[in-house]
């Protein structure tokens, strides 16, 4: 059987590991939240880009193909 001193040392080690794990989860949560906020902030730009590119694609006929002149006209 393990000595009382060894058991207490092991308990301390486990508690320390739990603290580190908890801190890592908090950091990961903060990073995830920031990434989600950044994506939300970019949504209007993505929608406008899609709108502009859809308009360009609608102006190019399949028979004509993509040429630099078709965008100017």
N, C-alpha and C positions, 0 to 999 in steps of 0.2 A: 504494500500500500504506500502511496506517495505521502511524503511528509507534509505537515500542515503548511510549512514555509513554501514548499513547491506549489501547493494548491493555491495559496494566496498570490504567489507570483503569477501563476497562470490566469487567475481571475483578473489581476491588474493588466496583464497583457491583452486579454480579450476586451476589457473595457476600453483600453487605449485604441485597439483596432476598431471598435465600434464608433468611437469619437471621430477617428479619421474617415471612416466610411460615411458617417453622417455629414461631415464637412464636404466630402467629395460630392455627395448627392445635392447639397445646397449649391455648390459651384456649378454642377451640371444643370440644375434647374434654372439658375440665373442665365447661363449661356443659352439654353433652349428658349427662354423667354425673350432674350435679346434678339435671337435669330428670328423668332416669330414676329416680333415688332418690326424688324428690318424688312421682312417679306411683305407685311401689311403696308408698310410705307412705300414699297415699290409697286404695289398693285395698280395705282392710277397710271403710272408710266407704262406698265405692261398692257393695260387695256387700250391706252392711246396708241401704242406701237402696233397692237393687233388691228386697231381700226385703220390706221394709215396703211399698213401692209395689205389689208383686205381691199382697200380702195385701189391700191396700185395693181393688185392681182386682178381685180375686176376690169381694169382698163386694158389689160393685155389679152388679146384673143388667142386661143390655142393655135390657130393656123398661122398667125403672125409670129408667134414665138417671142422670146424676150430679147429685145434690142434696146440699146440706149436711146434711140430716137422715139420708141413707143412711150417712154416715160415723159418726154418733153412735150409731145403733142397733146 
